[in-house]
Amino acid sequence: MRISVWKTVLIACCVLAMAGLSQTKAGDLAQEEQISAAPPGPDGPPMMGKGRFEPTPEQVDHILAEIKEKNPQEANELTTLRAKDPNAFRMELRNHMREQFMSHMMGQMSEQGKPSENAQGKRQPPQGQMPMMQGPGAEFMRERIQERTDEFLKCLKENYPDEATKLEQIKKDNPDQFARAMMISGKKYGPICMAVKDDPNLAKVLKQQMELKDKRTELLKQIAAITDEKQKKALTTELEQIVGQQFDLIVKRKQMAYEDLTKKLADLQKEVNQRKADAEKWKSKDFKSQKVKERVTELLNEKEKFEWDN
């Protein structure tokens, strides 16, 4: 693949990765696009787009084999999910490939990935890595991504200090894993951080949803681990309460999205009414006659201008 194509893909991926943190309104979150990534091929990086990646069974086997080499537990979980729920498996596989690809992309812009200079003073990528973004806009992209990263880490320190501390420790002890850790953390906390700044009411709901999801996960682990039927029944009742609260929050999100859309519709209707009034005004023969006369007067009174600076 030519370097220019690498650059285009890299810039697009960075924009898509950060765009996921810019949807802060309840209505916008309801319309979030699913961006999928195919696994890297022999000639270049995954293809990015709005369409979904549907690998062949042979490709899936190959991907799972590669995952198993690095993370056997994750590979076993995916294999089990593949047999139990094919649709959920495909979604998790896409998420895994997207995280891996974006981690690689962001890693190219980390401190370790800064280009060096050759004997002629020209910038070149580190040995063994794909070409860095160069040319117009490249520096802006790097600065923009760094700005978003700093904003995100600041939000974590203020709202989830434990997560911020964990990321800082990863960056210090294992820099190669920092980009991936940031992607995973951004997927979980990113929408909340953007809502904290732009829509506090939505942020409150998102925080509650995440807390309930964590409680639900913990309860499911406890239920799966115990054998006492009485305790299991009590935990199941608690689980039903948690799920009921989750349902209430879903309804609340939908109501917020409806109210947000209603406001946008009202604003749009005002603009439509104004445009309609303008159109009717311009249709008037008297208005046309007035404007035509004014324009003719302007044209007749125009004088040749002397170009002093020429």
C-alpha positions as CSV (number, residue, x, y, z in Angstrom):
1,M,0.0,0.0,0.0
2,R,1.3,3.4,-0.9
3,I,2.3,5.8,1.9
4,S,-0.4,8.3,0.9
5,V,-3.1,5.8,1.5
6,W,-1.6,4.9,4.9
7,K,-1.8,8.5,5.9
8,T,-5.4,8.8,4.7
9,V,-6.4,5.8,6.7
10,L,-4.5,6.9,9.8
11,I,-6.1,10.4,9.8
12,A,-9.6,8.9,9.2
13,C,-9.1,6.4,12.0
14,C,-8.0,9.1,14.5
15,V,-11.0,11.3,13.5
16,L,-13.4,8.4,13.9
17,A,-11.9,7.4,17.3
18,M,-12.3,10.8,18.7
19,A,-15.6,11.5,17.1
20,G,-17.1,8.9,19.4
21,L,-16.5,11.2,22.3
22,S,-18.2,14.2,20.6
23,Q,-21.8,12.9,20.7
24,T,-23.1,14.4,24.0
25,K,-26.8,15.0,23.4
26,A,-29.3,12.3,24.3
27,G,-30.7,12.4,20.8
28,D,-27.2,12.2,19.2
29,L,-26.2,9.2,21.4
30,A,-29.3,7.4,20.2
31,Q,-28.0,7.8,16.6
32,E,-24.4,6.7,17.2
33,E,-23.0,5.0,14.1
34,Q,-21.3,1.6,14.3
35,I,-17.9,1.7,12.7
36,S,-16.4,-1.7,12.0
37,A,-12.8,-2.7,11.1
38,A,-11.6,-5.6,9.2
39,P,-8.4,-7.4,10.2
40,P,-5.2,-6.3,8.6
41,G,-4.5,-8.0,5.3
42,P,-1.1,-8.7,3.7
43,D,-1.2,-5.4,1.7
44,G,-2.3,-3.0,4.4
45,P,-4.5,-2.0,7.3
46,P,-8.2,-2.9,7.8
47,M,-10.8,-1.1,5.7
48,M,-12.8,1.4,7.7
49,G,-16.4,2.3,6.9
50,K,-20.0,2.3,7.9
51,G,-20.6,-1.2,6.6
52,R,-20.1,-4.2,8.8
53,F,-17.1,-6.6,8.4
54,E,-18.3,-10.2,7.8
55,P,-15.3,-12.5,7.7
56,T,-15.4,-16.0,6.3
57,P,-15.2,-18.9,8.7
58,E,-11.6,-19.5,7.8
59,Q,-10.8,-15.8,8.6
60,V,-12.5,-16.1,11.9
61,D,-10.5,-19.3,12.8
62,H,-7.3,-17.4,11.9
63,I,-8.3,-14.4,14.0
64,L,-9.1,-16.6,17.0
65,A,-5.8,-18.4,16.6
66,E,-3.9,-15.1,16.8
67,I,-5.9,-14.0,19.8
68,K,-5.2,-17.3,21.5
69,E,-1.5,-16.8,21.2
70,K,-1.7,-13.5,23.1
71,N,-4.7,-14.0,25.3
72,P,-6.0,-17.6,25.7
73,Q,-8.8,-16.7,28.1
74,E,-10.2,-14.1,25.7
75,A,-10.0,-16.6,22.8
76,N,-11.8,-19.3,24.9
77,E,-14.6,-16.8,25.8
78,L,-15.0,-15.7,22.2
79,T,-15.1,-19.4,21.0
80,T,-17.8,-20.2,23.6
81,L,-19.8,-17.1,22.5
82,R,-19.4,-18.0,18.9
83,A,-21.3,-21.3,19.5
84,K,-23.8,-19.8,21.9
85,D,-24.7,-16.5,20.2
86,P,-23.3,-15.9,16.7
87,N,-24.6,-12.3,16.5
88,A,-23.1,-11.3,19.8
89,F,-19.8,-13.1,18.8
90,R,-19.6,-11.1,15.6
91,M,-20.0,-7.8,17.5
92,E,-17.4,-8.7,20.1
93,L,-15.0,-9.8,17.3
94,R,-15.4,-6.4,15.5
95,N,-14.9,-4.6,18.8
96,H,-11.7,-6.5,19.4
97,M,-10.3,-5.8,15.9
98,R,-11.2,-2.2,16.2
99,E,-9.5,-1.8,19.5
100,Q,-6.4,-3.6,18.2
101,F,-6.3,-1.4,15.1
102,M,-6.9,1.9,16.8
103,S,-4.3,1.0,19.5
104,H,-1.8,0.5,16.7
105,M,-2.8,3.7,15.0
106,M,-2.5,5.8,18.2
107,G,0.7,4.1,19.1
108,Q,2.2,5.6,15.9
109,M,1.6,9.1,17.4
110,S,3.0,8.3,20.8
111,E,6.4,9.5,22.0
112,Q,8.0,6.3,20.9
113,G,6.6,6.8,17.4
114,K,8.0,10.3,16.7
115,P,9.9,10.2,13.4
116,S,13.7,10.7,13.4
117,E,15.8,12.4,10.7
118,N,18.0,10.7,8.2
119,A,21.4,12.0,6.9
120,Q,19.7,14.5,4.6
121,G,17.6,15.9,7.5
122,K,14.4,14.4,6.2
123,R,11.9,13.0,8.7
124,Q,11.4,9.2,8.6
125,P,9.4,6.7,10.7
126,P,11.0,4.5,13.3
127,Q,12.4,1.2,12.1
128,G,9.8,-1.4,11.5
129,Q,6.8,0.9,11.9
130,M,4.5,2.2,9.2
131,P,5.0,5.8,7.9
132,M,3.8,8.6,10.2
133,M,1.4,11.3,9.2
134,Q,3.1,14.1,7.4
135,G,2.2,17.0,5.3
136,P,-0.5,19.7,5.8
137,G,-2.8,18.9,8.7
138,A,-0.7,16.2,10.3
139,E,0.6,18.3,13.1
140,F,-2.9,19.7,13.7
141,M,-4.3,16.1,14.0
142,R,-1.6,15.2,16.5
143,E,-2.3,18.3,18.6
144,R,-6.0,17.7,18.5
145,I,-5.7,14.1,19.6
146,Q,-3.4,15.2,22.4
147,E,-5.9,17.9,23.4
148,R,-8.7,15.4,23.6
149,T,-6.6,13.0,25.5
150,D,-5.7,15.6,28.1
151,E,-9.3,16.6,28.5
152,F,-10.3,13.0,29.0
153,L,-7.7,12.3,31.6
154,K,-8.7,15.5,33.4
155,C,-12.3,14.4,33.5
156,L,-11.2,11.0,34.9
157,K,-9.3,12.6,37.7
158,E,-12.3,14.7,38.7
159,N,-14.9,11.9,38.3
160,Y,-13.2,8.6,38.4
161,P,-9.8,9.1,40.1
162,D,-9.1,5.4,40.4
163,E,-9.3,4.9,36.7
164,A,-7.1,8.0,36.1
165,T,-4.5,6.6,38.5
166,K,-4.6,3.2,36.8
167,L,-4.0,4.8,33.3
168,E,-1.1,6.9,34.7
169,Q,0.5,3.8,36.1
170,I,0.1,1.9,32.9
171,K,1.7,4.8,31.0
172,K,4.6,4.7,33.5
173,D,5.2,1.0,33.8
174,N,4.1,-0.3,30.4
175,P,3.9,2.5,27.7
176,D,3.3,0.0,24.9
177,Q,-0.1,-0.8,26.5
178,F,-1.1,2.7,27.2
179,A,-2.8,3.4,23.9
180,R,-5.0,0.3,24.2
181,A,-5.8,1.1,27.8
182,M,-6.9,4.6,26.7
183,M,-9.1,3.1,24.0
184,I,-10.8,0.7,26.4
185,S,-11.3,3.4,29.0
186,G,-12.5,5.9,26.5
187,K,-15.2,3.5,25.3
188,K,-16.5,3.2,28.8
189,Y,-16.0,6.7,30.2
190,G,-15.8,8.8,27.1
191,P,-19.5,9.6,26.7
192,I,-19.8,10.4,30.3
193,C,-16.9,12.8,30.2
194,M,-18.3,14.7,27.2
195,A,-21.7,14.9,28.8
196,V,-20.3,16.3,32.0
197,K,-19.1,19.3,30.0
198,D,-22.1,19.7,27.7
199,D,-25.2,18.1,29.3
200,P,-25.0,17.5,33.0
201,N,-28.4,15.9,33.2
202,L,-27.4,13.3,30.6
203,A,-24.1,12.8,32.4
204,K,-26.0,11.9,35.6
205,V,-28.1,9.3,33.8
206,L,-25.0,7.8,32.1
207,K,-23.2,7.5,35.4
208,Q,-26.2,5.7,36.9
209,Q,-26.4,3.4,34.0
210,M,-22.7,2.4,34.3
211,E,-23.1,1.9,38.1
212,L,-26.1,-0.4,37.6
213,K,-24.3,-2.3,34.9
214,D,-21.3,-2.9,37.2
215,K,-23.7,-4.1,40.0
216,R,-25.5,-6.4,37.5
217,T,-22.2,-7.9,36.4
218,E,-21.2,-8.5,40.0
219,L,-24.5,-10.1,40.9
220,L,-24.4,-12.4,37.9
221,K,-20.9,-13.6,39.1
222,Q,-22.2,-14.2,42.6
223,I,-25.3,-16.1,41.3
224,A,-23.1,-18.3,39.1
225,A,-20.7,-19.1,42.0
226,I,-23.1,-20.1,44.8
227,T,-25.0,-23.3,45.1
228,D,-27.4,-22.5,48.0
229,E,-30.8,-22.0,46.4
230,K,-32.0,-19.7,49.1
231,Q,-29.1,-17.3,48.6
232,K,-29.4,-17.6,44.8
233,K,-33.1,-16.7,45.0
234,A,-32.3,-13.6,47.1
235,L,-29.6,-12.5,44.7
236,T,-32.0,-13.1,41.8
237,T,-34.6,-10.9,43.4
238,E,-31.9,-8.2,43.8
239,L,-30.9,-8.7,40.2
240,E,-34.5,-8.1,39.1
241,Q,-34.5,-4.8,41.0
242,I,-31.3,-3.7,39.3
243,V,-32.6,-4.7,35.8
244,G,-35.8,-2.7,36.7
245,Q,-33.8,0.3,37.5
246,Q,-31.9,-0.1,34.2
247,F,-35.2,-0.2,32.4
248,D,-36.3,3.1,34.1
249,L,-33.1,4.8,33.0
250,I,-33.6,3.6,29.4
251,V,-37.0,5.1,29.5
252,K,-35.5,8.3,30.9
253,R,-32.9,8.4,28.1
254,K,-35.6,8.0,25.5
255,Q,-37.6,10.8,27.1
256,M,-34.6,13.1,27.0
257,A,-33.9,12.2,23.4
258,Y,-37.6,13.0,22.6
259,E,-37.4,16.4,24.4
260,D,-34.1,17.2,22.6
261,L,-35.6,16.4,19.2
262,T,-38.8,18.3,20.1
263,K,-36.7,21.4,20.8
264,K,-34.8,21.0,17.6
265,L,-38.0,20.6,15.7
266,A,-39.4,23.8,17.3
267,D,-36.3,25.7,16.3
268,L,-36.5,24.3,12.8
269,Q,-40.2,25.3,12.5
270,K,-39.3,28.9,13.5
271,E,-36.8,29.0,10.7
272,V,-39.3,27.4,8.2
273,N,-41.8,30.1,9.1
274,Q,-39.3,32.9,8.6
275,R,-38.2,31.5,5.3
276,K,-41.8,31.2,4.2
277,A,-42.5,34.8,5.2
278,D,-39.4,36.0,3.2
279,A,-40.4,34.0,0.2
280,E,-43.9,35.6,0.2
281,K,-42.4,39.0,0.6
282,W,-40.1,38.5,-2.4
283,K,-43.1,37.4,-4.5
284,S,-44.7,40.8,-4.1
285,K,-44.7,42.9,-7.3
286,D,-44.2,46.1,-5.3
287,F,-41.1,44.6,-3.5
288,K,-39.7,43.5,-6.8
289,S,-40.2,46.9,-8.4
290,Q,-38.6,48.6,-5.5
291,K,-35.5,46.4,-5.5
292,V,-35.1,46.6,-9.3
293,K,-35.2,50.4,-9.2
294,E,-32.7,50.5,-6.3
295,R,-30.3,48.2,-8.2
296,V,-30.6,50.2,-11.4
297,T,-29.8,53.4,-9.5
298,E,-26.8,51.8,-8.0
299,L,-25.5,50.7,-11.4
300,L,-26.0,54.1,-13.0
301,N,-24.3,55.9,-10.2
302,E,-21.2,53.6,-10.2
303,K,-18.1,55.5,-11.2
304,E,-14.8,54.2,-12.5
305,K,-12.4,53.8,-9.6
306,F,-8.8,55.0,-10.0
307,E,-6.3,52.3,-9.1
308,W,-3.7,54.2,-7.1
309,D,-1.8,51.1,-6.1
310,N,-1.3,49.7,-9.7
